[in-house]
């Protein structure tokens, strides 16, 4: 089970033109927003990656503004783990459980999940907060990540799993995000 003090959210490449052409973009954005706000409420740190932002654009709004306290890392490797700055930041946080959200599910999210699993991290892919241009590509990637050992869960399951108890004073705020 995920624990707030051992978890980090990795917000992968939700950028400009590419973000605009994702299959199911409206639903994706709803769940990305829930994850960002929910992790903020639960004091879970966030690492944001941007794939060659000079070409693809920076992190899309409103996420860039919501994530202003996060560490932003520019990368060229598809896997976040292919970037030394990313790996250094992840190690500095000292957390062993990762939540993956972003795009594209079948390229950058998939490769990051596999590399993190191989490095011994726990990986949870937030299924409704990842997307690809093609629904089929997303579906196949989620299946492959699950087969490799990642948990694949919806945002609501992840956030309530992190909260654990309706008696927690943050429950009402989290509930507002979900409904």
N, C-alpha and C positions, 0 to 999 in steps of 0.2 A: 504494500500500500504506500502511496506517496505521502511524504511528510513535508510540511512547509519549510522546515529548517534544512532540508536536504535536497530541495528542488530548485531548478532554474528553468525559466522559459526562454526558448530560443525562437526568435521571430525572424523567419528566413525570407529575405528577398521580396518583400511586398512592395514592388516598385513600379512607378510610372506606367509606361505603355503596356508592359507585360501584365501588370495587375489588372489593367482595364479590359483585357481580353480573356480573363479566366472564366471557365464554365461555372455557372452558379455564383457569380461575383457578389450579388446582393446577400445571399445566405452566408457566403464566406466572410464578408465584411461584418455581418452581425456577430458571428462566432469569434472572429478575431478581436472585435471590440470587447466582447464578454471576457475573453481570456486575458487581454491586457488589463482591463479594469479589475477583474477578479484577482489576478496575480498581484496587482498593486495593493488591493485591499488586504491581501494575505501576506504582504511583505516578501513576495518572491521576486528575486532579481531577474532582470531581463537582459539578454544579449541580442542585439539586432544586427543582422548581416545585410549587406547590400552588394549584389553581384554587379560589378563594373558600373557603378552609378553614372559615370560620365557618358555611358552609352544607353543604359536602361532607365536612367533617372533615379532620383533619391526615393526614400521610403514615402509612400503615398500618404496624403492627408485623409482622414484626420489622425492616422496612426503616428506620423512623425511628431505631431504635437503631444499626443498622449504618451509617447515614449521618450519625452525630452530628458528624463533622468536616466535612461538606459545607456549602455555602452554601444556605440555604433561602430561596426567593423566593415570596411570595404574589402572585398575579396575578388579573386579571379577563379579560384578553384570552385567546382560545383559543390563539393562537400565543404561544409563549414570547417571540418577538421583538416582540410588542406591548407588552412591559413594559420600561421604561427601565432599571430595576435589573438585569434579566436581561442586557440588551445591554451595560451597563456592566461587569458581572462577566465576561461572555464576552470583551470587549475586553481587560480587565485581564489575563486569563490568557494572551493572545497566542497562542492555539492555533487552527489553521485547520481541523482535522478534528473532526467531531462524531459521537458515537455517540448515537442516540436510542433510549430504552426508555420504556415506560409506557403510559398509557391516555388517551383512547381513540384507537386507531390512525386512525380515520377523521375525527377532529375535531382535537384538540390536537396529536397527533403529526404528522398530515398537514400542518396549517397551519404548524407549526414547521419541518418539513422543507422545504416550499416557500419559506418566507421565508429560511431559512438558505442554500439554494441560490441564491436571487436575490441574496443579499448576498455571494456568492462563497465560502462555506464548503463544504468537503467534507462530505457527509452519508452516514452509514451507519446504516440502520435495522436494529436487531437483531430480525429477524423473529419469533423465538420468545420475545422479551421485550417484545412489544407485544400489546395485545388490544383488543377492542371487545366490547360486549354481544352482538353478532351476528358469527358467523364470516364471513358474507358481507361485512359491512361491513369487517372487518379485511382480508380477501382483496382486495377492490377497492381499499382504501387502499394496501396494499403494492404492488399493480400500478401505481397512479397515481404513487406516489412513485418507483418504479423508472423509469417512463416519463419523469418529470421530471428524472431524472439522479442520483437517490440510489442508493447500493448497498444491496441488501437481502440480508442474510446471517444465518445462525444464530450464536448466542452462541459456540459452540465454534470456528467458523471465525474469528470476530473475535478471540477471546482468543489462540488459537494464532498468528494472523497478527501480533498485537502482540508476542508473545513471540519469534517467529521461529526459535528454535533450541532443540532439546532439551538442548543443552549448557549453556544458561542455568541458573544455580543455582536459579531460581524455578520451573523446569519441574515438579519433583515436587509442589510445593504447588499449582500450577495444575492438574496432572493429578488431584489429589485433589478439586478443585472440580468437575471435569468428570465424573468417574466416580461 
